[in-house]
Amino acid sequence: MSDFTTRPEIRGTFGAATSTHWIASSVGMSILEKGGNAFDAAVATALTLQVVEPHLNGPAGDMPAIFYSATTGEVEVLCAQGVAPKAATVAHYKAQDLTLIPGSGLLATVVPGAFDGWMLMLRDHGTMTMREVMQPAIDYARDGHPMLPRVANTIAGLADFFAKEWPTSAAVWAPNGATPEAHALFKNPDLAATYDRLAASEGATREAQIDAARAEWRTGFVADAIFDYLKDAHVMDVSEAKHSAVLAPSDMADWRASYEAPLSYDYHGWTVHKTQAWSQGPVLLQALAILKGIDLASMDPNGSEFVHTVIEAMKLAYADREAYYGDPDFSEIPMETLLSDAYNDERRKLISPQASTQQRPGRVPGFEALADAYIERAARDFKIGDVAAQEPTMSHLTEKRGDTVHLDIIDRWGNMVAATPSGGWLQSSPVIPGLGFPLNSRAQMYWLEDGLPTSLVPGSRPRTTLTPSLAEKDGTQLVFGTPGGDQQDQWQLIWFLRFVHFGLGLQDGMDAPLFHSMHFQGSFFPREVKPAEMMIEPNIGAQTIAELRERGHKVTVAEPWTVGRLTAAMREPDGMLRAAATPRLMQAYAVGR
């Protein structure tokens, strides 16, 4: 058996930084080299990702992080998912003849969360100043960075729309009417100036300076620019109508990023930590709970039995996501039942040799109405027409849609961070004049009906798809994740199962063929359902693909090397660090020594 991998698995003891763009990974490593810790490096990496992958994330987006602090010895979640504005009511949206919240434009905006979240992490767990961690992003925005071909293609595809409908976006992404060329230097001077001004915030201490910058964001010049624009803005969105925002100054002024405990599950000696049910993160834990009673290790990791079994388990877990997940601060989430052995013993019995074509949420006592509501909703015609999904996607799909980024960083002291920033991408919303970035479109996750965990309720968190992971076993700790919307926990699950049951290394697992289901209701406008449909990479083998079709799966074979954007980093008990990044899209890179 060949030990060839597309990239070397990075090993060392000093530090490791891996992300979905090589420049950002290098920036993160440079912070470690300067004496910063994993939290300092994560902030610098993330801000750089906003500059070099603007089609995938931005300052006004959202971000969950899961991290381990060597100081406290605890695993925590940082929630930088902004909430629905006070005026974002079901009645307001229905009054505009909407059945779904549009996937772009101003109606889809929730409170911007990413910047405050990164600053909270820096203040409480970092060691460096704002200037030190922000300067790389400022430099790349001011002096230019090599334009990714995918970004250039995205802007070119939207250039006419920007010029006609979102002129503030045209001014930033196609300055002087010229769309940027692939690999050419691209500058965003407005974003550079915004971050430079925030980095210059004054305070008597490092912490006070960071809090001053957070205040500038919420109620100072950043908020002023946002609301100066929104007071008159009435812009076209994917619903093919013009709408205004419901976001108000008090919404930004009153919101803060926060910490909370992770949700954890034990699987074959590993304790896997995820976010709570305001994210889809628990769906990975539910899939593990279903699969725990199946002898996966006896299967071929690229064979049809393995693929079929995992796909069917994911269908069941995702059906529960659609029925039961939402913001635990606003809804009762029956998570104890959903992760219980008794519940999953019954769920496991539903996996048969043939692909299911049904939506099958579990029947949780007292919550049956939510299961029924999902089954009805999945069959409903929302009368949207032929509209491209406003979903984070991969390269085999249109480049006009948004996507996401991911980073994993570990330092020499054992601190580690996994984060999946998204939202506020250049396709989501018009650029705010003078700031150099747009708002987000995360409100499209809500439903415009009452009584659901994911109903639009002011002050609640949308049930996001963003879902980083941290796992531990016998002193070994592992951080990992991927962009990809509804696919995030699917790709992570497959990679983790191969790592646990088949001994694949970090990079081996990155290189192995991936697959995912499209069976359940999508999280993004227009909320499509594709019963029994799945996508798989061709290097899984023609026999596996044929056998999956015989089992009743509707298989779409993707272009080679196009499914998944995983990265991972690991620390072993003796201090050895390992890191890896997917070769897909030729962007992600792991750096370390």
C-alpha positions as CSV (number, residue, x, y, z in Angstrom):
1,M,0.0,0.0,0.0
2,S,1.4,3.4,-1.0
3,D,2.1,5.9,1.7
4,F,1.8,8.8,-0.8
5,T,-0.2,11.8,0.2
6,T,-0.9,15.0,-1.8
7,R,0.8,17.0,0.9
8,P,3.1,16.0,3.8
9,E,1.4,15.7,7.1
10,I,3.0,18.6,9.1
11,R,4.8,17.5,12.3
12,G,6.7,19.4,15.0
13,T,6.5,20.7,18.5
14,F,6.5,24.5,18.3
15,G,3.2,25.3,16.6
16,A,0.8,24.5,13.8
17,A,-1.6,26.7,11.8
18,T,-3.9,25.3,9.1
19,S,-6.6,27.1,7.3
20,T,-8.4,27.3,4.0
21,H,-5.9,29.8,2.5
22,W,-2.1,29.5,2.5
23,I,-1.6,33.2,3.2
24,A,-3.8,33.1,6.3
25,S,-2.1,30.0,7.5
26,S,1.3,31.7,7.1
27,V,0.1,34.7,9.0
28,G,-1.1,32.5,11.8
29,M,2.3,30.8,12.0
30,S,4.1,34.2,11.9
31,I,2.2,35.2,15.0
32,L,3.3,32.1,16.8
33,E,6.9,32.8,15.7
34,K,6.6,36.2,17.3
35,G,5.7,34.7,20.7
36,G,1.9,34.9,20.4
37,N,-0.3,32.1,21.4
38,A,-3.0,30.1,19.5
39,F,-5.6,32.7,20.3
40,D,-3.5,35.6,19.0
41,A,-2.7,33.5,15.9
42,A,-6.4,32.6,15.4
43,V,-7.5,36.2,15.4
44,A,-4.7,37.2,12.9
45,T,-5.5,34.3,10.7
46,A,-9.2,35.0,10.7
47,L,-8.9,38.7,9.9
48,T,-6.6,37.8,7.0
49,L,-9.1,35.3,5.7
50,Q,-11.6,38.1,5.5
51,V,-9.3,39.9,3.1
52,V,-8.1,37.0,0.9
53,E,-11.3,35.1,0.8
54,P,-14.0,37.8,0.7
55,H,-16.4,35.6,-1.2
56,L,-16.4,33.2,1.8
57,N,-16.5,35.5,4.9
58,G,-16.3,39.0,6.2
59,P,-16.1,41.2,9.3
60,A,-19.9,41.5,9.6
61,G,-20.4,37.7,9.3
62,D,-20.7,35.2,12.1
63,M,-18.3,32.8,13.8
64,P,-18.4,29.9,16.3
65,A,-15.1,28.8,17.8
66,I,-14.4,25.8,20.0
67,F,-11.1,26.0,22.0
68,Y,-9.0,24.5,24.7
69,S,-7.2,26.7,27.1
70,A,-4.0,25.3,28.6
71,T,-4.4,27.9,31.4
72,T,-7.9,26.8,32.5
73,G,-7.7,23.2,31.3
74,E,-11.2,23.6,29.9
75,V,-12.9,23.2,26.5
76,E,-15.3,26.1,25.7
77,V,-17.3,27.4,22.9
78,L,-17.2,31.1,21.8
79,C,-20.5,32.1,20.2
80,A,-20.2,35.0,17.8
81,Q,-23.5,34.3,16.0
82,G,-25.5,37.5,15.9
83,V,-29.2,37.5,16.7
84,A,-32.3,38.5,14.9
85,P,-33.1,42.2,15.1
86,K,-35.9,43.5,17.3
87,A,-38.0,44.4,14.3
88,A,-37.4,41.0,12.6
89,T,-40.9,39.5,13.2
90,V,-42.8,36.9,11.2
91,A,-45.5,39.4,10.6
92,H,-43.1,42.0,9.1
93,Y,-41.8,39.5,6.6
94,K,-45.2,38.0,5.7
95,A,-46.5,41.5,5.1
96,Q,-44.1,41.7,2.2
97,D,-45.6,38.5,0.7
98,L,-42.7,36.3,1.5
99,T,-42.9,32.6,2.3
100,L,-39.1,32.4,2.9
101,I,-36.6,34.9,4.0
102,P,-34.5,35.9,1.0
103,G,-30.9,34.5,0.9
104,S,-29.3,37.8,0.0
105,G,-29.9,41.5,0.6
106,L,-30.8,43.5,3.6
107,L,-33.8,41.6,4.9
108,A,-31.6,38.6,5.6
109,T,-29.3,40.5,7.9
110,V,-28.9,39.6,11.6
111,V,-26.6,41.5,14.1
112,P,-23.0,41.3,12.8
113,G,-21.1,38.9,15.1
114,A,-17.6,38.0,13.8
115,F,-15.6,41.0,14.7
116,D,-16.8,41.2,18.3
117,G,-16.2,37.5,18.7
118,W,-12.6,37.7,17.6
119,M,-12.0,40.7,19.8
120,L,-13.5,38.9,22.8
121,M,-11.2,35.9,22.2
122,L,-8.2,38.3,21.9
123,R,-9.0,40.2,25.1
124,D,-9.6,37.2,27.3
125,H,-7.2,34.6,25.9
126,G,-4.7,36.3,23.7
127,T,-1.5,38.1,24.7
128,M,-0.8,40.5,21.9
129,T,-2.1,44.0,21.1
130,M,-4.8,44.7,18.5
131,R,-2.2,46.3,16.3
132,E,0.0,43.3,16.3
133,V,-2.7,40.8,15.3
134,M,-4.6,43.2,12.9
135,Q,-1.6,44.5,11.0
136,P,-1.2,41.6,8.5
137,A,-4.8,41.9,7.4
138,I,-4.4,45.7,7.2
139,D,-1.3,45.3,5.0
140,Y,-2.9,42.8,2.6
141,A,-6.1,44.9,2.3
142,R,-4.0,48.1,1.7
143,D,-1.1,46.8,-0.4
144,G,-2.9,44.0,-2.2
145,H,-3.0,40.2,-2.2
146,P,-3.1,37.8,-5.1
147,M,-6.7,37.4,-6.3
148,L,-7.9,33.9,-6.1
149,P,-9.4,32.8,-9.5
150,R,-12.6,31.8,-7.8
151,V,-13.0,35.3,-6.3
152,A,-12.3,36.8,-9.7
153,N,-14.8,34.5,-11.3
154,T,-17.4,35.3,-8.6
155,I,-17.0,39.1,-9.1
156,A,-17.1,38.7,-12.9
157,G,-20.4,36.8,-12.7
158,L,-21.9,39.5,-10.5
159,A,-20.4,42.6,-12.1
160,D,-23.6,43.6,-14.1
161,F,-25.8,43.0,-11.0
162,F,-23.5,45.0,-8.9
163,A,-23.3,47.9,-11.3
164,K,-27.1,48.0,-11.7
165,E,-28.4,47.1,-8.2
166,W,-25.5,47.3,-5.7
167,P,-23.2,50.2,-6.8
168,T,-21.5,50.3,-3.5
169,S,-20.3,46.7,-4.1
170,A,-19.3,47.5,-7.6
171,A,-17.1,50.4,-6.3
172,V,-15.1,47.9,-4.1
173,W,-15.1,44.7,-6.1
174,A,-14.9,46.2,-9.6
175,P,-13.2,49.6,-9.0
176,N,-13.4,51.9,-12.0
177,G,-15.6,49.4,-13.7
178,A,-12.9,46.8,-14.2
179,T,-13.4,43.4,-12.7
180,P,-10.2,42.0,-11.1
181,E,-8.1,39.4,-12.9
182,A,-7.1,36.1,-11.4
183,H,-3.8,36.2,-9.5
184,A,-3.4,39.9,-9.9
185,L,-2.9,42.1,-6.8
186,F,-6.2,43.2,-5.4
187,K,-6.7,46.0,-2.9
188,N,-9.5,47.0,-0.6
189,P,-8.4,50.3,0.8
190,D,-11.7,51.0,2.6
191,L,-11.4,47.8,4.6
192,A,-7.7,48.6,5.4
193,A,-8.7,52.0,6.7
194,T,-11.6,50.6,8.8
195,Y,-9.3,48.0,10.5
196,D,-6.5,50.5,10.8
197,R,-8.8,52.9,12.7
198,L,-10.1,50.1,14.9
199,A,-6.5,49.0,15.7
200,A,-5.8,52.6,16.8
201,S,-8.5,52.5,19.5
202,E,-7.1,53.9,22.8
203,G,-7.2,52.4,26.2
204,A,-5.1,52.3,29.3
205,T,-4.5,48.6,29.0
206,R,-4.5,46.0,26.3
207,E,-7.9,44.8,27.4
208,A,-9.3,48.4,27.6
209,Q,-8.0,49.1,24.1
210,I,-9.8,46.0,22.8
211,D,-13.0,47.0,24.5
212,A,-12.7,50.4,23.0
213,A,-12.5,48.9,19.6
214,R,-15.6,46.7,20.3
215,A,-17.4,49.9,21.3
216,E,-16.3,51.6,18.1
217,W,-17.8,48.7,16.2
218,R,-21.1,48.6,18.1
219,T,-21.8,52.3,18.6
220,G,-19.0,54.3,17.0
221,F,-17.9,55.0,13.5
222,V,-18.6,51.5,12.2
223,A,-22.2,51.5,13.4
224,D,-22.6,55.1,12.2
225,A,-21.5,54.1,8.7
226,I,-23.8,51.1,8.7
227,F,-26.9,53.0,9.8
228,D,-26.2,56.0,7.7
229,Y,-26.4,53.7,4.7
230,L,-29.4,51.5,5.9
231,K,-31.7,54.5,6.7
232,D,-32.3,55.0,2.9
233,A,-31.2,51.7,1.4
234,H,-33.8,49.7,-0.5
235,V,-32.1,47.1,-2.5
236,M,-32.7,44.1,-4.8
237,D,-32.3,40.6,-3.4
238,V,-32.7,37.0,-4.5
239,S,-36.5,37.3,-4.2
240,E,-36.3,39.6,-7.2
241,A,-37.8,42.5,-5.2
242,K,-36.3,45.4,-3.4
243,H,-36.3,45.4,0.4
244,S,-34.9,47.5,3.3
245,A,-33.2,46.2,6.4
246,V,-34.8,45.7,9.8
247,L,-31.5,46.0,11.7
248,A,-31.4,49.0,14.0
249,P,-28.7,50.8,16.0
250,S,-29.9,49.3,19.3
251,D,-29.6,45.8,17.9
252,M,-25.8,46.3,17.4
253,A,-25.4,48.3,20.6
254,D,-27.0,45.7,22.8
255,W,-25.4,42.5,21.5
256,R,-22.1,40.9,22.7
257,A,-20.3,37.7,21.7
258,S,-20.3,35.1,24.6
259,Y,-18.9,31.9,25.9
260,E,-20.7,28.7,26.8
261,A,-20.1,25.0,27.5
262,P,-19.8,22.6,24.6
263,L,-22.1,19.6,24.0
264,S,-20.0,16.5,24.3
265,Y,-20.4,12.8,23.4
266,D,-18.1,9.7,24.0
267,Y,-17.4,7.5,20.9
268,H,-14.9,4.6,20.9
269,G,-12.8,6.3,23.6
270,W,-12.9,9.7,22.1
271,T,-14.8,12.6,23.7
272,V,-16.1,14.8,20.8
273,H,-17.1,18.4,21.6
274,K,-19.4,20.5,19.5
275,T,-21.6,23.6,19.8
276,Q,-25.0,23.6,21.3
277,A,-28.1,23.3,19.1
278,W,-28.1,26.9,17.8
279,S,-25.6,25.3,15.4
280,Q,-26.0,22.1,13.5
281,G,-23.0,20.8,15.5
282,P,-24.9,18.2,17.5
283,V,-25.9,16.4,14.3
284,L,-22.4,14.9,14.2
285,L,-22.8,13.6,17.7
286,Q,-26.2,12.2,16.8
287,A,-24.7,10.4,13.8
288,L,-22.0,9.0,16.0
289,A,-24.6,7.8,18.5
290,I,-26.4,5.9,15.7
291,L,-23.2,4.4,14.3
292,K,-21.8,3.4,17.7
293,G,-23.6,0.1,17.6
294,I,-22.4,-0.8,14.1
295,D,-19.2,-2.6,13.3
296,L,-17.8,0.0,10.9
297,A,-14.2,-1.3,11.3
298,S,-15.1,-4.5,9.4
299,M,-16.1,-2.5,6.3
300,D,-14.1,-1.2,3.4
301,P,-13.8,2.6,4.1
302,N,-14.3,3.2,0.4
303,G,-16.9,0.4,-0.1
304,S,-20.6,0.8,-0.7
305,E,-21.6,-0.8,2.7
306,F,-19.6,1.9,4.6
307,V,-20.9,4.8,2.4
308,H,-24.5,3.5,2.5
309,T,-24.4,3.1,6.3
310,V,-23.0,6.5,7.0
311,I,-25.3,8.2,4.5
312,E,-28.4,6.6,6.1
313,A,-27.2,7.5,9.6
314,M,-26.7,11.1,8.5
315,K,-30.2,11.2,7.0
316,L,-31.7,10.2,10.4
317,A,-29.5,12.7,12.3
318,Y,-30.3,15.6,9.9
319,A,-34.0,14.9,10.1
320,D,-33.8,15.5,13.8
321,R,-31.8,18.6,13.2
322,E,-34.6,20.0,11.1
323,A,-37.3,19.0,13.6
324,Y,-35.7,19.8,16.9
325,Y,-32.7,22.2,16.7
326,G,-32.8,25.9,17.5
327,D,-31.6,28.4,20.0
328,P,-31.7,26.7,23.5
329,D,-32.3,30.2,25.0
330,F,-35.6,30.4,23.2
331,S,-36.8,26.8,22.8
332,E,-36.6,23.5,24.7
333,I,-34.3,21.2,22.8
334,P,-34.6,17.5,23.8
335,M,-30.9,16.9,23.4
336,E,-30.6,14.5,26.3
337,T,-33.1,12.2,24.5
338,L,-31.6,12.7,21.1
339,L,-28.1,11.5,22.3
340,S,-29.4,8.7,24.6
341,D,-28.6,5.1,24.0
342,A,-32.2,4.0,24.1
343,Y,-33.3,6.5,21.5
344,N,-30.4,5.7,19.1
345,D,-30.8,1.9,19.5
346,E,-34.2,2.4,17.9
347,R,-32.9,4.9,15.3
348,R,-30.2,2.4,14.3
349,K,-32.9,-0.2,13.4
350,L,-34.2,2.1,10.7
351,I,-31.0,1.6,8.6
352,S,-31.9,-1.1,6.0
353,P,-30.0,-2.4,3.0
354,Q,-31.9,0.1,0.7
355,A,-31.7,3.9,0.6
356,S,-34.6,5.6,2.4
357,T,-36.6,8.1,0.4
358,Q,-38.5,9.4,3.5
359,Q,-37.9,12.2,6.0
360,R,-37.8,10.3,9.3
361,P,-37.3,12.5,12.4
362,G,-37.5,10.6,15.6
363,R,-40.6,10.6,17.8
364,V,-39.5,12.3,21.0
365,P,-42.3,12.2,23.6
366,G,-43.9,15.6,24.0
367,F,-42.3,16.9,20.8
368,E,-44.1,14.9,18.2
369,A,-45.7,18.0,16.7
370,L,-42.2,19.2,15.7
371,A,-41.5,16.0,13.9
372,D,-44.8,16.2,12.0
373,A,-44.2,19.8,11.2
374,Y,-40.8,19.0,9.6
375,I,-42.3,16.2,7.5
376,E,-45.0,18.6,6.2
377,R,-42.5,21.4,5.6
378,A,-40.2,19.1,3.6
379,A,-43.0,18.3,1.2
380,R,-44.2,21.9,0.9
381,D,-44.0,24.0,-2.3
382,F,-42.8,27.4,-1.3
383,K,-43.5,28.7,-4.9
384,I,-40.0,30.2,-5.2
385,G,-39.4,29.1,-8.8
386,D,-36.0,28.3,-10.3
387,V,-33.6,30.1,-7.9
388,A,-30.0,29.1,-7.2
389,A,-29.5,28.1,-3.6
390,Q,-27.9,30.8,-1.5
391,E,-25.8,28.1,0.1
392,P,-22.1,27.6,1.0
393,T,-21.0,25.3,-1.7
394,M,-18.0,23.7,-3.5
395,S,-16.3,24.2,-6.8
396,H,-18.6,21.9,-8.7
397,L,-21.5,24.4,-8.2
398,T,-22.0,28.0,-9.2
399,E,-19.5,30.5,-8.0
400,K,-22.2,33.1,-7.4
401,R,-23.0,31.6,-4.0
402,G,-21.4,32.2,-0.7
403,D,-19.2,29.9,1.2
404,T,-17.2,29.6,4.5
405,V,-13.7,29.3,5.8
406,H,-12.1,27.3,8.6
407,L,-8.9,27.4,10.7
408,D,-7.3,25.2,13.3
409,I,-4.3,26.4,15.4
410,I,-2.3,24.8,18.2
411,D,0.6,26.5,20.0
412,R,3.6,25.0,21.9
413,W,1.8,25.4,25.3
414,G,-1.1,23.3,24.2
415,N,-3.7,26.0,23.5
416,M,-5.9,25.1,20.5
417,V,-8.6,26.8,18.5
418,A,-11.0,25.5,15.8
419,A,-13.2,28.1,14.2
420,T,-15.5,28.3,11.2
421,P,-16.1,31.9,10.2
422,S,-18.7,32.7,7.5
423,G,-21.3,35.2,6.4
424,G,-20.8,38.7,5.2
425,W,-19.4,37.4,1.9
426,L,-19.4,39.7,-1.1
427,Q,-22.4,38.0,-2.7
428,S,-24.6,38.4,0.4
429,S,-25.4,42.1,0.6
430,P,-24.2,45.5,-0.7
431,V,-21.0,46.9,0.7
432,I,-21.4,49.6,3.4
433,P,-19.9,52.8,1.9
434,G,-16.6,53.7,3.4
435,L,-16.2,50.4,5.4
436,G,-15.2,48.0,2.6
437,F,-17.4,45.1,3.6
438,P,-21.1,44.0,3.4
439,L,-23.5,42.7,6.0
440,N,-24.5,39.1,6.4
441,S,-27.5,37.0,5.2
442,R,-27.8,34.5,8.1
443,A,-31.5,35.2,8.8
444,Q,-32.4,33.0,5.8
445,M,-32.1,30.1,8.3
446,Y,-35.3,31.0,10.1
447,W,-38.8,29.9,9.2
448,L,-41.7,32.3,8.8
449,E,-44.1,30.4,11.0
450,D,-44.6,30.3,14.7
451,G,-44.0,27.5,17.2
452,L,-40.8,26.0,15.8
453,P,-37.3,26.0,17.4
454,T,-36.2,27.8,14.2
455,S,-39.1,30.3,14.0
456,L,-38.0,33.9,13.4
457,V,-38.0,35.4,16.9
458,P,-36.3,38.8,17.7
459,G,-33.2,38.3,19.8
460,S,-32.8,34.6,18.9
461,R,-29.9,33.0,17.2
462,P,-30.5,31.5,13.7
463,R,-29.7,27.8,13.6
464,T,-26.5,28.1,11.8
465,T,-24.6,25.5,9.8
466,L,-21.2,26.6,11.2
467,T,-19.7,23.8,13.2
468,P,-16.0,23.4,14.3
469,S,-14.9,20.3,16.3
470,L,-12.6,19.4,19.1
471,A,-12.0,15.7,20.2
472,E,-9.9,14.2,23.0
473,K,-8.7,10.7,23.9
474,D,-6.0,9.7,26.5
475,G,-4.2,13.0,26.4
476,T,-4.4,13.4,22.6
477,Q,-6.4,16.5,21.4
478,L,-7.7,17.1,17.9
479,V,-9.2,20.2,16.3
480,F,-10.8,20.0,12.8
481,G,-13.5,21.4,10.6
482,T,-14.5,22.4,7.1
483,P,-16.6,24.9,5.2
484,G,-19.6,23.6,3.3
485,G,-23.0,24.6,4.7
486,D,-25.1,21.5,5.3
487,Q,-22.2,19.3,4.3
488,Q,-19.9,20.4,7.1
489,D,-20.8,17.8,9.6
490,Q,-21.1,15.2,6.9
491,W,-17.5,15.6,5.7
492,Q,-16.2,15.9,9.2
493,L,-18.0,12.7,10.3
494,I,-16.6,10.7,7.4
495,W,-13.0,12.0,8.0
496,F,-13.3,11.3,11.7
497,L,-14.7,7.8,11.2
498,R,-11.9,6.9,8.9
499,F,-9.4,8.3,11.4
500,V,-10.9,6.4,14.4
501,H,-11.8,3.0,12.7
502,F,-9.3,2.6,9.9
503,G,-6.2,4.4,11.2
504,L,-5.9,6.9,8.4
505,G,-3.5,9.7,9.2
506,L,-4.7,13.3,9.2
507,Q,-3.6,13.9,5.6
508,D,-4.6,10.4,4.4
509,G,-8.1,11.3,5.5
510,M,-8.0,14.6,3.7
511,D,-7.0,12.9,0.5
512,A,-9.6,10.1,0.7
513,P,-12.8,10.4,-1.4
514,L,-15.7,12.2,0.2
515,F,-19.4,12.1,-0.2
516,H,-22.6,13.7,1.2
517,S,-26.4,13.5,1.2
518,M,-28.8,16.1,-0.1
519,H,-31.8,14.1,1.1
520,F,-32.9,16.5,4.0
521,Q,-34.2,20.0,3.8
522,G,-31.4,22.5,3.1
523,S,-30.6,25.3,5.5
524,F,-30.3,28.0,2.8
525,F,-32.8,29.7,0.6
526,P,-34.7,28.2,-1.3
527,R,-34.6,25.3,1.3
528,E,-34.5,22.5,-1.2
529,V,-35.2,18.8,-0.4
530,K,-33.8,16.1,-2.7
531,P,-34.9,12.7,-1.4
532,A,-32.3,9.9,-1.7
533,E,-29.9,12.2,-3.6
534,M,-26.2,12.1,-2.7
535,M,-22.9,13.3,-4.2
536,I,-19.6,11.4,-4.3
537,E,-16.2,11.8,-5.7
538,P,-15.3,9.5,-8.6
539,N,-12.1,8.1,-7.0
540,I,-14.3,6.1,-4.6
541,G,-14.4,3.7,-7.5
542,A,-17.0,2.7,-10.2
543,Q,-18.0,-0.5,-8.4
544,T,-18.9,1.4,-5.2
545,I,-20.9,3.9,-7.2
546,A,-22.8,1.2,-9.1
547,E,-23.6,-0.7,-5.9
548,L,-24.9,2.5,-4.2
549,R,-27.3,3.0,-7.2
550,E,-28.4,-0.6,-6.8
551,R,-29.3,0.2,-3.2
552,G,-31.6,3.1,-4.4
553,H,-29.3,6.1,-3.9
554,K,-29.6,8.8,-6.6
555,V,-25.9,9.4,-7.1
556,T,-24.4,12.4,-8.6
557,V,-20.7,11.9,-9.3
558,A,-18.8,15.1,-8.7
559,E,-15.8,16.3,-10.6
560,P,-12.6,14.9,-9.2
561,W,-11.2,16.6,-6.1
562,T,-14.1,18.9,-5.5
563,V,-15.9,17.7,-2.4
564,G,-14.8,18.9,1.1
565,R,-12.4,21.5,2.4
566,L,-11.2,19.9,5.6
567,T,-8.3,21.0,7.8
568,A,-7.1,19.5,11.1
569,A,-4.4,19.8,13.8
570,M,-3.6,17.5,16.6
571,R,-1.5,17.5,19.8
572,E,-0.2,14.2,21.2
573,P,0.6,13.6,24.9
574,D,4.3,14.0,24.4
575,G,3.8,17.4,22.8
576,M,4.1,16.3,19.1
577,L,2.0,18.4,16.8
578,R,0.5,17.2,13.6
579,A,-1.5,19.2,11.0
580,A,-3.1,18.7,7.5
581,A,-5.1,20.5,4.9
582,T,-7.2,19.4,1.9
583,P,-5.6,19.7,-1.5
584,R,-9.1,20.5,-3.0
585,L,-9.4,23.9,-4.6
586,M,-5.6,24.3,-4.2
587,Q,-6.0,26.9,-1.4
588,A,-5.9,25.3,2.0
589,Y,-2.5,24.8,3.7
590,A,-1.1,23.5,6.9
591,V,2.1,25.2,8.3
592,G,4.1,24.2,11.3
593,R,7.4,23.2,12.8
